[in-house]
Structure formats: structure tokens, C-alpha cells
Amino acid sequence: MSITPSHYNTIKENSVYGRYVVNEQILDFLSRNEDRHQVKTIGSSVQGRPIKSLQMGAGPIKVLMWSQMHGNESTTTKAVLDLVNFLNEGTSVAESILKHCTLLIIPMLNPDGASVYTRVNANQVDLNRDAQERTQPESVVLRGVFDAFQPDYCLNLHDQRTIFNVGLTDKPATVSFLAPAHDPERSISKTRGVSMQLVVAMNQLLQKMIPGQVGRYDDAFNANCIGDSFQMLNVPTILFESGHYPGDYERERTREYIFYALLKVLEVISENNIDAYPQQAYFDIPENGKLFYDILIKNAQVLGEKWGDGEAIGILYVETLKGNTLEFVPSLAKSGKLDGCFGHKTYDCLNEAEREELRQQSFYQLIKA
């Protein structure tokens, strides 16, 4: 790896933290980079908020990346700002990337959704289902940038829910990747194959840091999804999904791993070293499962006759914006025989100490008989 965790802490952009990241923070960051890089207003959101891009590097290989297409998916946005700080440092790795690549970065595509912490834009449209019709101004902006820039590679940056695990294991999918399909048969075109090789490169690095915590996202084809549509246009595209790291609901640890992945993929691209990573190894990455609850309560029958013998209770947090603060509000998601499921926090009601701890939790009112 070309950067150590201690070095990462020196380039981490401390003006953004946690899950609620809004356009004002991005505009401030970009303004501090205007003297060094090309910062442009590339369009406006439904509610008139500016959408800006930052272009850096002068190389022939063009890489386009965009984040916060979904307003409540901010982890990759934070990692992108960290990446810019690293590339500004002038290390040999940074200079090599900027010599061989031109990067065009859209840190926040959906500022209206970010402001109210929702997936959709102000017209209640999921921009990642608007790739073909492009009914929304934000969709038009992204496609306009794509057409004008004519990238050689695309990085589509997202977050995923805490429900995802890796395969059938009890490991959370802290980072997931996808080489999107370009047709309903999910065949492997030349460009999709390149996407797979780049995923393999990032997976090899991350396995040294978070072994068993990298998943492969569902590759069902949907031409209305941005990644699929760009793959259809024969541009290698990679979907990044930032997931849960144990205890890290603010996704600051995940942010760091996304940064390492971004740096790795740019290193491989800039060094023209893609063929060092076997395409077939992509399929060795386990597919994501959906077996996690934020809180799993086992043997709930001990709490009273409301619950059947051997039943469990699964609780998920609802991410709720109150003022400018994001709160994680517990909600009862499912109960019954939840065999094979896992909890980021687990209570077994057969254990007296765990049962007593459970009674002290605010969500106990949701489950008591």
C-alpha cells in the first residue's frame, strides 16, 4: 500500500465528519482548491443548488467519478475529499497518478437530497433509475459531463445499508463492489471484464485490512441504472458501496477503506497494470447477503408469552434527520425464527446479564410483552 494509516490521518479532510454531509461543506472545500485545480459549476439541482466538479491531473487517461447521487449516501463523498487532499501532497504516487490521468470529480450530484438526507432528489426521483429518460436536471448534468469528458473509466460511488453481510458469513459487507452488467444476460464484454479486474485489485488490497469484509453487489441488469448504462456505452464502470464496519455508524472507518480502494484503482489505472489482476478472481468475492440486523434479540420467549419458543427479534435503525443531527431510531423490523441471521449487537435472553442489559435500552419498550 502506498499510504499508511498514520499518513491517512494527516490528509483526512476534517471539515466533514459523520453521515450528514451537505453541499455547503463541499462548496467550501472546492473553494479552497480553486487556485490549484479547475473547479466548475456544471449545473443546478431542482431547487437551484449549484452542482460543481473538480478536475485535476493532465494525463491522457480520463477517469470520471461522482458521489452522493443518493443524498443520504455520503461516505464516498468524504473519501473523495480525502483523495483530493492526498493528490495535492505531491508524493511520487500522487504525481504519477496526475501525470498519467485526468480526474473529473463530482463530489455531490444530489445536493437537494443531501440537505434533507433522502435517497431521492427534490422531485422524489431516484436518480439511479433515471439514466435513460433523464427527466431530472441532475441526471442531465451527469450525462452532459459524461458526453463532454468522454471518460475511459467511471467510478460510481454509493453507500449500502447495515443489513448486508458477506456470503453466508457473520462478516459485515464493509465495502462492496460491482462490475455492472451491460445486458440482461450479464455477459462479460471487454469493458466489463476490465471493471472486474480493477475490482480484483482493490479486493486484494482490502483483504489485508478487513479480511472477509468485502462483498460483491448484485449484478441484476437495469438499463435505467447509471452504472449499467455507462457500461452499455463500453466504458469500464465500477460501483462502490460503502457499508458497515463494527461500531462505526458514522462510517469513518469505512471512509478510510474507500479512500484506500480509490487510491488503489487509480494507481493500477495510471500504471497500466490492469492485466496483473485475473478477471476470474472477481467471482471469488462472495455475493452480498442480507442477514444482518442492527440489533438481534434471541430467545425472546423469555421476555413473555408474546413471543413463541425460540423466536428472535430483529431491530433496524431508521436514520432520522432532526434539525442538523442524524439520529439512529430503533424500529422493530422482523420477528420469528431468524435462524442464520446476525446482529451488529446481539442479546440472548437466556443469558441473565444480557437480559438485564437489554432492559436498560431505550428500544426495550418496542419488544417487552
Solvent accessible surface area in square Angstrom, and as a share of the most:
residue,aa,sasa,rsa
1,M,116,0.52
2,S,41,0.26
3,I,3,0.02
4,T,74,0.43
5,P,75,0.47
6,S,79,0.51
7,H,49,0.22
8,Y,2,0.01
9,N,98,0.50
10,T,104,0.60
11,I,8,0.04
12,K,44,0.19
13,E,14,0.06
14,N,121,0.62
15,S,56,0.36
16,V,2,0.01
17,Y,140,0.53
18,G,4,0.04
19,R,9,0.03
20,Y,42,0.16
21,V,2,0.01
22,V,26,0.15
23,N,8,0.04
24,E,108,0.49
25,Q,50,0.22
26,I,3,0.02
27,L,52,0.26
28,D,76,0.39
29,F,2,0.01
30,L,3,0.01
31,S,60,0.39
32,R,130,0.47
33,N,8,0.04
34,E,89,0.40
35,D,153,0.79
36,R,147,0.54
37,H,26,0.12
38,Q,92,0.41
39,V,30,0.17
40,K,111,0.47
41,T,83,0.48
42,I,43,0.22
43,G,21,0.20
44,S,53,0.35
45,S,6,0.04
46,V,54,0.31
47,Q,114,0.51
48,G,50,0.48
49,R,68,0.25
50,P,43,0.27
51,I,0,0.00
52,K,50,0.21
53,S,2,0.02
54,L,1,0.00
55,Q,56,0.25
56,M,4,0.02
57,G,27,0.26
58,A,97,0.75
59,G,7,0.07
60,P,112,0.70
61,I,41,0.21
62,K,58,0.25
63,V,0,0.00
64,L,0,0.00
65,M,0,0.00
66,W,1,0.00
67,S,0,0.00
68,Q,1,0.00
69,M,1,0.01
70,H,4,0.02
71,G,1,0.01
72,N,37,0.19
73,E,16,0.07
74,S,1,0.00
75,T,0,0.00
76,T,0,0.00
77,T,0,0.00
78,K,0,0.00
79,A,0,0.00
80,V,1,0.00
81,L,1,0.00
82,D,0,0.00
83,L,0,0.00
84,V,2,0.01
85,N,31,0.16
86,F,2,0.01
87,L,3,0.02
88,N,35,0.18
89,E,80,0.36
90,G,40,0.39
91,T,44,0.26
92,S,90,0.58
93,V,34,0.19
94,A,0,0.00
95,E,106,0.47
96,S,37,0.24
97,I,1,0.01
98,L,35,0.18
99,K,144,0.61
100,H,67,0.30
101,C,0,0.00
102,T,13,0.08
103,L,0,0.00
104,L,16,0.08
105,I,1,0.01
106,I,0,0.00
107,P,2,0.01
108,M,3,0.01
109,L,1,0.00
110,N,0,0.00
111,P,1,0.00
112,D,4,0.02
113,G,0,0.00
114,A,1,0.01
115,S,29,0.19
116,V,92,0.53
117,Y,15,0.06
118,T,48,0.28
119,R,92,0.34
120,V,31,0.18
121,N,2,0.01
122,A,32,0.25
123,N,77,0.40
124,Q,132,0.59
125,V,42,0.24
126,D,26,0.13
127,L,1,0.01
128,N,16,0.08
129,R,112,0.41
130,D,7,0.04
131,A,3,0.03
132,Q,77,0.34
133,E,139,0.62
134,R,79,0.29
135,T,81,0.47
136,Q,15,0.07
137,P,50,0.31
138,E,0,0.00
139,S,3,0.02
140,V,82,0.47
141,V,16,0.09
142,L,1,0.00
143,R,51,0.19
144,G,38,0.36
145,V,16,0.09
146,F,16,0.07
147,D,75,0.39
148,A,88,0.68
149,F,22,0.09
150,Q,125,0.55
151,P,7,0.04
152,D,60,0.31
153,Y,31,0.12
154,C,0,0.00
155,L,1,0.01
156,N,2,0.01
157,L,1,0.00
158,H,4,0.02
159,D,10,0.05
160,Q,10,0.05
161,R,146,0.53
162,T,14,0.08
163,I,21,0.11
164,F,21,0.09
165,N,0,0.00
166,V,4,0.02
167,G,20,0.19
168,L,156,0.77
169,T,64,0.37
170,D,88,0.46
171,K,82,0.35
172,P,9,0.06
173,A,1,0.01
174,T,0,0.00
175,V,0,0.00
176,S,0,0.00
177,F,0,0.00
178,L,13,0.06
179,A,0,0.00
180,P,2,0.01
181,A,1,0.01
182,H,44,0.20
183,D,29,0.15
184,P,96,0.60
185,E,132,0.59
186,R,116,0.42
187,S,49,0.32
188,I,75,0.38
189,S,29,0.18
190,K,178,0.75
191,T,21,0.12
192,R,3,0.01
193,G,2,0.02
194,V,27,0.16
195,S,0,0.00
196,M,0,0.00
197,Q,23,0.10
198,L,1,0.01
199,V,0,0.00
200,V,2,0.01
201,A,0,0.00
202,M,0,0.00
203,N,21,0.11
204,Q,83,0.37
205,L,15,0.08
206,L,0,0.00
207,Q,58,0.26
208,K,167,0.71
209,M,50,0.22
210,I,3,0.01
211,P,80,0.50
212,G,29,0.28
213,Q,20,0.09
214,V,0,0.00
215,G,0,0.00
216,R,29,0.10
217,Y,60,0.23
218,D,91,0.47
219,D,24,0.12
220,A,64,0.50
221,F,54,0.22
222,N,53,0.27
223,A,30,0.23
224,N,62,0.32
225,C,17,0.10
226,I,8,0.04
227,G,4,0.03
228,D,11,0.06
229,S,3,0.02
230,F,2,0.01
231,Q,1,0.01
232,M,78,0.35
233,L,79,0.39
234,N,105,0.54
235,V,17,0.09
236,P,14,0.09
237,T,0,0.00
238,I,2,0.01
239,L,13,0.07
240,F,0,0.00
241,E,11,0.05
242,S,0,0.00
243,G,0,0.00
244,H,3,0.01
245,Y,45,0.17
246,P,77,0.48
247,G,72,0.69
248,D,14,0.07
249,Y,45,0.17
250,E,64,0.29
251,R,2,0.01
252,E,21,0.10
253,R,105,0.38
254,T,0,0.00
255,R,0,0.00
256,E,24,0.11
257,Y,13,0.05
258,I,0,0.00
259,F,0,0.00
260,Y,4,0.02
261,A,0,0.00
262,L,0,0.00
263,L,3,0.01
264,K,46,0.19
265,V,0,0.00
266,L,0,0.00
267,E,29,0.13
268,V,2,0.01
269,I,3,0.01
270,S,6,0.04
271,E,103,0.46
272,N,129,0.66
273,N,61,0.31
274,I,18,0.09
275,D,129,0.67
276,A,62,0.48
277,Y,23,0.09
278,P,75,0.47
279,Q,67,0.30
280,Q,129,0.57
281,A,25,0.19
282,Y,2,0.01
283,F,76,0.32
284,D,112,0.58
285,I,3,0.01
286,P,57,0.36
287,E,101,0.45
288,N,28,0.14
289,G,15,0.14
290,K,140,0.59
291,L,44,0.22
292,F,10,0.04
293,Y,24,0.09
294,D,4,0.02
295,I,3,0.01
296,L,3,0.01
297,I,0,0.00
298,K,86,0.36
299,N,32,0.17
300,A,0,0.00
301,Q,51,0.23
302,V,59,0.34
303,L,22,0.11
304,G,23,0.22
305,E,177,0.80
306,K,112,0.47
307,W,20,0.07
308,G,34,0.33
309,D,116,0.60
310,G,30,0.29
311,E,42,0.19
312,A,8,0.06
313,I,0,0.00
314,G,0,0.00
315,I,0,0.00
316,L,29,0.14
317,Y,62,0.24
318,V,78,0.45
319,E,60,0.27
320,T,40,0.23
321,L,48,0.24
322,K,105,0.44
323,G,67,0.65
324,N,124,0.64
325,T,81,0.47
326,L,25,0.12
327,E,69,0.31
328,F,49,0.20
329,V,55,0.32
330,P,32,0.20
331,S,43,0.28
332,L,64,0.32
333,A,51,0.40
334,K,116,0.49
335,S,46,0.30
336,G,13,0.12
337,K,134,0.57
338,L,15,0.07
339,D,123,0.64
340,G,52,0.50
341,C,24,0.15
342,F,50,0.21
343,G,17,0.16
344,H,47,0.21
345,K,90,0.38
346,T,52,0.30
347,Y,7,0.03
348,D,41,0.21
349,C,0,0.00
350,L,113,0.56
351,N,65,0.34
352,E,127,0.57
353,A,76,0.59
354,E,54,0.24
355,R,46,0.17
356,E,84,0.38
357,E,72,0.32
358,L,0,0.00
359,R,106,0.39
360,Q,126,0.56
361,Q,58,0.26
362,S,98,0.63
363,F,15,0.06
364,Y,30,0.12
365,Q,124,0.55
366,L,73,0.36
367,I,0,0.00
368,K,93,0.39
369,A,72,0.56
